[in-house]
Structures are given as structure tokens and as C-alpha cells.
Amino acid sequence: MAIATSAQLARALYDNTAESPQELSFRRGDVLRSEAPSCWPSTQA
């Protein structure tokens, strides 16, 4: 059985350096994917 998920994508407008292990570092132009649209803890797509 497969569970369908609906992810939202966003392109980073600026670099971000994580300040804790729970945060995500990314560079301007990276595409980020959120599995929970109401919450933006994301992964790089």
C-alpha cells in the first residue's frame, strides 16, 4: 500500500547557514521541499 504525499517546493532566495543540528543549511537557488505545507522544516530537493 502506498501513501500519497503532497509536497510543496520553494527556491531559496539567499544562503542560510544552520546554527543548530535541527536546522538546514542551503545556498541561494537551492530547491527546498516541504512534506507538511503548514510547517517549513524542509529537505533539499
DSSP file (Angstrom, degrees, kcal/mol; ACC not computed):
  #  RESIDUE AA STRUCTURE BP1 BP2  ACC     N-H-->O    O-->H-N    N-H-->O    O-->H-N    TCO  KAPPA ALPHA  PHI   PSI    X-CA   Y-CA   Z-CA
    1    1 A M              0   0    0      0, 0.0     2,-0.4     0, 0.0     0, 0.0   0.000 360.0 360.0 360.0 129.7    0.0    0.0    0.0
    2    2 A A        -     0   0    0      2,-0.0     2,-0.6     0, 0.0     0, 0.0  -0.809 360.0-143.9-104.0 143.8    1.4    3.4   -1.0
    3    3 A I        -     0   0    0     -2,-0.4     2,-0.3     2,-0.0     0, 0.0  -0.932  17.0-138.6-106.6 122.7    0.7    6.6    0.8
    4    4 A A        -     0   0    0     -2,-0.6     2,-0.4     2,-0.0    -2,-0.0  -0.625  20.7-168.5 -80.6 134.7    0.4    9.7   -1.5
    5    5 A T        -     0   0    0     -2,-0.3     2,-0.6     2,-0.0    31,-0.1  -0.915  16.1-143.4-121.6 152.8    2.0   12.8   -0.2
    6    6 A S        -     0   0    0     -2,-0.4     2,-0.3    29,-0.3    -2,-0.0  -0.939  22.5-170.7-116.7 108.6    1.7   16.3   -1.5
    7    7 A A        -     0   0    0     -2,-0.6     2,-0.4    29,-0.1    28,-0.2  -0.728  12.0-144.5-100.6 148.4    5.0   18.3   -1.2
    8    8 A Q  E     -A   34   0A   0     26,-2.1    26,-2.7    -2,-0.3     2,-0.3  -0.890  14.0-148.2-109.0 145.0    5.5   22.0   -1.8
    9    9 A L  E     +A   33   0A   0     -2,-0.4     2,-0.3    24,-0.2    24,-0.2  -0.850  15.6 178.1-113.6 147.9    8.6   23.3   -3.4
   10   10 A A  E     -A   32   0A   0     22,-2.1    22,-3.5    -2,-0.3     2,-0.5  -0.992  23.8-133.2-144.2 145.4   10.4   26.7   -2.9
   11   11 A R  E     -A   31   0A   0     -2,-0.3    20,-0.2    20,-0.2     2,-0.2  -0.875  31.7-115.9 -99.9 129.9   13.6   28.1   -4.3
   12   12 A A        -     0   0    0     18,-2.9    17,-2.5    -2,-0.5     3,-0.1  -0.425  19.4-163.5 -66.9 132.6   16.0   29.7   -1.8
   13   13 A L  S    S+     0   0    0     15,-0.2     2,-0.3    -2,-0.2    -1,-0.1   0.594  73.6  13.1 -89.9 -13.7   16.4   33.4   -2.3
   14   14 A Y  S    S-     0   0    0     13,-0.1    -1,-0.1     2,-0.0     2,-0.1  -0.966  87.9 -86.5-154.5 164.1   19.5   33.6   -0.1
   15   15 A D        -     0   0    0     -2,-0.3     2,-0.4    12,-0.1    12,-0.3  -0.452  37.6-163.8 -71.5 148.6   22.2   31.4    1.6
   16   16 A N  B     -C   26   0B   0     10,-3.1    10,-2.1    -2,-0.1     2,-0.6  -0.989   7.2-158.3-136.9 128.5   21.4   30.0    5.1
   17   17 A T        -     0   0    0     -2,-0.4     8,-0.1     8,-0.2     7,-0.1  -0.932  27.3-121.0-105.9 121.5   23.9   28.5    7.5
   18   18 A A        -     0   0    0     -2,-0.6     7,-0.1     1,-0.1    -2,-0.0  -0.319  19.5-166.6 -61.0 138.8   22.4   26.2   10.1
   19   19 A E  S    S+     0   0    0      1,-0.1    -1,-0.1     5,-0.1     6,-0.0   0.440  73.7  24.6-104.9  -4.3   23.0   27.4   13.7
   20   20 A S  S >  S-     0   0    0      1,-0.0     3,-1.7     0, 0.0    -1,-0.1  -0.965  87.4-102.8-151.3 163.6   21.9   24.1   15.3
   21   21 A P  T 3  S+     0   0    0      0, 0.0    -3,-0.0     0, 0.0    -1,-0.0   0.725 118.1  60.4 -63.2 -20.6   21.7   20.4   14.2
   22   22 A Q  T 3  S+     0   0    0      2,-0.1     2,-0.2    19,-0.0    -4,-0.0   0.587  94.2  81.2 -82.8  -9.8   17.9   20.8   13.8
   23   23 A E  S <  S-     0   0    0     -3,-1.7     2,-0.5    18,-0.1    -5,-0.1  -0.541  75.8-126.5 -96.8 163.0   18.3   23.5   11.1
   24   24 A L        -     0   0    0     -2,-0.2     2,-0.3    -7,-0.1    -5,-0.1  -0.925  12.4-147.1-112.3 127.4   19.0   23.0    7.4
   25   25 A S        +     0   0    0     -2,-0.5     2,-0.3    -8,-0.1    -8,-0.2  -0.739  29.9 161.1 -87.5 141.3   21.9   24.8    5.6
   26   26 A F  B     -C   16   0B   0    -10,-2.1   -10,-3.1    -2,-0.3     2,-0.3  -0.974  30.7-124.5-154.3 166.1   21.3   25.7    2.0
   27   27 A R    >   -     0   0    0     -2,-0.3     3,-2.4   -12,-0.3   -15,-0.3  -0.785  43.4 -82.6-113.3 155.4   22.5   28.0   -0.8
   28   28 A R  T 3  S+     0   0    0     -2,-0.3   -15,-0.2     1,-0.3   -13,-0.1  -0.318 118.7  26.8 -54.3 133.2   20.7   30.6   -2.9
   29   29 A G  T 3  S+     0   0    0    -17,-2.5    -1,-0.3     1,-0.4   -16,-0.1   0.169  87.0 133.9  95.9 -17.4   19.0   28.9   -5.7
   30   30 A D    <   -     0   0    0     -3,-2.4   -18,-2.9   -19,-0.1     2,-0.5  -0.331  56.1-126.7 -61.9 148.2   18.6   25.5   -3.9
   31   31 A V  E     -A   11   0A   0    -20,-0.2    14,-3.1    -3,-0.1     2,-0.4  -0.883  24.8-161.0 -99.2 126.9   15.2   23.9   -4.3
   32   32 A L  E     -AB  10  44A   0    -22,-3.5   -22,-2.1    -2,-0.5     2,-0.5  -0.863   2.3-154.1-110.0 142.0   13.6   23.0   -0.9
   33   33 A R  E     -AB   9  43A   0     10,-3.0    10,-2.0    -2,-0.4     2,-0.5  -0.963   3.1-162.4-119.1 129.6   10.8   20.5   -0.5
   34   34 A S  E     -A    8   0A   0    -26,-2.7   -26,-2.1    -2,-0.5     8,-0.1  -0.946   9.0-167.4-110.5 126.9    8.3   20.6    2.5
   35   35 A E  S    S+     0   0    0     -2,-0.5   -29,-0.3     6,-0.4    -1,-0.1   0.729  86.7  48.5 -81.3 -23.2    6.3   17.5    3.2
   36   36 A A  S >  S-     0   0    0      3,-0.4     3,-2.5     5,-0.3    -1,-0.2  -0.903  73.8-160.9-119.6  99.9    4.0   19.4    5.5
   37   37 A P  T 3  S+     0   0    0      0, 0.0    -1,-0.1     0, 0.0    -2,-0.0   0.757  89.4  55.6 -56.0 -29.0    2.8   22.6    3.9
   38   38 A S  T 3  S+     0   0    0      1,-0.1     2,-0.4     2,-0.0    -2,-0.0   0.570 112.1  47.1 -80.5  -6.2    1.8   24.3    7.1
   39   39 A C    <   -     0   0    0     -3,-2.5    -3,-0.4     2,-0.1    -1,-0.1  -1.000  69.6-155.0-136.5 132.4    5.3   23.8    8.5
   40   40 A W        +     0   0    0     -2,-0.4     2,-0.7    -5,-0.1    -1,-0.0   0.112  45.7 130.9-105.1  24.7    8.5   24.5    6.7
   41   41 A P        +     0   0    0      0, 0.0    -6,-0.4     0, 0.0    -5,-0.3  -0.684  50.0 178.7 -64.9 118.5   11.2   22.3    8.2
   42   42 A S        -     0   0    0     -2,-0.7     2,-0.3    -8,-0.1    -8,-0.2  -0.630  34.2-136.6-124.0 172.2   12.4   21.1    4.8
   43   43 A T  E     -B   33   0A   0    -10,-2.0   -10,-3.0    -2,-0.2     2,-0.3  -0.917  39.0 -97.0-123.9 156.1   14.8   18.9    3.0
   44   44 A Q  E      B   32   0A   0     -2,-0.3   -12,-0.3   -12,-0.2   -18,-0.0  -0.580 360.0 360.0 -73.4 134.1   16.8   19.8   -0.1
   45   45 A A              0   0    0    -14,-3.1   -13,-0.1    -2,-0.3    -1,-0.1   0.450 360.0 360.0 -83.0 360.0   15.1   18.5   -3.2
